[in-house]
Amino acid sequence: NHQNGPLLNTESNSIDEDVEVVKIRTTRDVAAGEEIYATYNMCKDCGNRLTTYGTPEILRDYGFVEQYAQRWIFDAVSFEVDKGSGGYSIKWLDGIPDFEGVRFLFKTQEALQEVAVDLASTSHTTVPKKELTTILEYHKAMTTAVSLALRAAFKEEEEKCSASEGAAGTCAVSSTRYQNLTEDSDELSHHSTVCDNEDFYYFEEYDWIEEVQSAYQLIKFAHNPTNNDMCLQLEYIVQRCG
């Protein structure tokens, strides 16, 4: 299973190389009964997944909300959220966000609050129970992450200011640091185009035998008449064959 952070305890040889056997090795001592974890985006051979692939992408491609540590990678701001015995922690991946990054977080927080009202006021009887559970879990994770990121951004700016206080006990903060975050701006795009994996996962010996468009995703089934193998694809990402 996928897991980042301290629980991650394996590494593997590259699945992109021409190898007959994929070898997985532990990276530390593993106690009896301890689960073996791999990573889907922090592996050495994951390519640009390290900088572009986070919690939203893992949900999109694999159908689950990852445990901590979580990565939230957006155009305006990128950060990692972890949770340990001392509570939550934030690590900026591209440095402390500028005004546009903070504005993005603020607007995202507003959107999540609106979604929370809808989730609380509607029974959602047409949504399968498992899907609704995942939706609620993702909404909670993103709400927590954005709230922590906003709090950390302002706290770090205030700490900088405190360290530079003069004898008079005053502190000059940049006039552009705290602009009016409620001011209307361009609408956030939540439908940006991601890479199309359909060609990457195209198999010549397979026939697409069924396609179902649900309310949330495109479901396709491919069949290999030679060995009777069947593959399940969700939104152009092959999930499992067997």
Residue pairs with C-beta under 8 A, 6 or more apart in sequence:
1 35
1 37
1 38
2 37
2 38
2 39
2 40
2 58
2 62
2 66
3 37
3 38
3 39
3 66
3 67
4 39
4 41
4 42
4 66
4 68
4 69
4 70
4 71
5 67
5 68
5 69
5 82
6 84
7 35
7 37
7 67
8 27
8 37
8 38
8 39
8 42
9 26
9 27
9 28
9 30
9 34
9 36
9 37
10 24
10 25
10 26
10 27
10 36
10 37
10 38
11 24
11 25
11 27
11 43
11 44
12 22
12 23
12 24
12 25
12 38
12 43
12 45
13 19
13 22
13 23
14 44
14 45
15 22
15 45
16 45
24 36
24 38
26 36
30 36
39 46
40 46
40 49
40 53
40 58
40 62
41 49
41 50
41 53
41 54
41 57
41 58
41 71
42 50
43 49
46 53
51 73
51 78
51 93
52 73
53 71
53 73
54 70
54 71
54 72
54 73
54 78
55 65
55 66
55 70
55 71
55 72
55 141
55 142
55 145
56 72
56 73
56 142
57 73
57 194
58 64
58 65
58 66
59 65
59 66
59 134
59 138
60 194
60 235
60 237
61 234
61 235
61 237
62 239
63 134
63 234
63 239
64 134
65 134
65 137
65 138
65 141
68 81
68 82
68 83
69 80
69 81
69 82
69 83
70 80
70 81
70 82
70 141
70 145
71 78
71 79
71 80
71 93
72 78
72 79
72 80
72 81
72 142
72 145
72 146
72 149
73 93
74 104
76 97
76 100
76 101
76 103
76 104
76 105
77 92
77 94
77 97
77 101
77 102
77 104
77 105
77 149
78 92
78 93
78 94
79 90
79 91
79 92
79 93
79 145
79 149
79 152
80 90
80 91
80 93
81 88
81 89
81 90
81 144
81 145
81 148
81 149
82 88
82 89
82 91
83 89
88 144
88 148
90 148
90 149
90 152
96 153
96 156
96 157
97 104
97 105
97 149
97 153
99 176
99 177
99 179
101 153
102 150
102 153
102 154
102 181
103 179
103 181
103 185
104 188
105 146
105 149
105 150
105 153
106 150
106 181
106 182
107 181
107 185
107 188
108 142
108 146
108 188
109 143
109 146
109 147
109 150
111 188
112 139
112 142
112 143
112 146
115 139
116 139
116 143
119 135
119 136
119 139
124 132
126 215
127 135
127 215
131 216
157 173
157 177
161 171
161 172
161 173
162 171
164 171
164 172
165 171
196 236
197 236
197 237
198 236
201 233
201 236
201 237
201 238
203 222
203 224
203 231
205 224
205 226
206 222
206 223
206 224
206 229
206 231
207 222
207 223
207 224
207 225
208 220
208 221
208 222
209 221
209 222
209 223
210 220
210 221
211 218
211 219
211 220
211 221
212 218
212 219
212 220
213 219
217 234
217 235
218 234
218 235
218 236
219 232
219 233
219 234
220 232
220 233
221 230
221 231
221 232
221 233
222 230
222 231
222 233
223 229
223 230
223 231
224 230
224 231
229 241
229 242
230 241
230 242
231 238
231 240
231 241
232 238
232 239
232 240
232 241
233 239
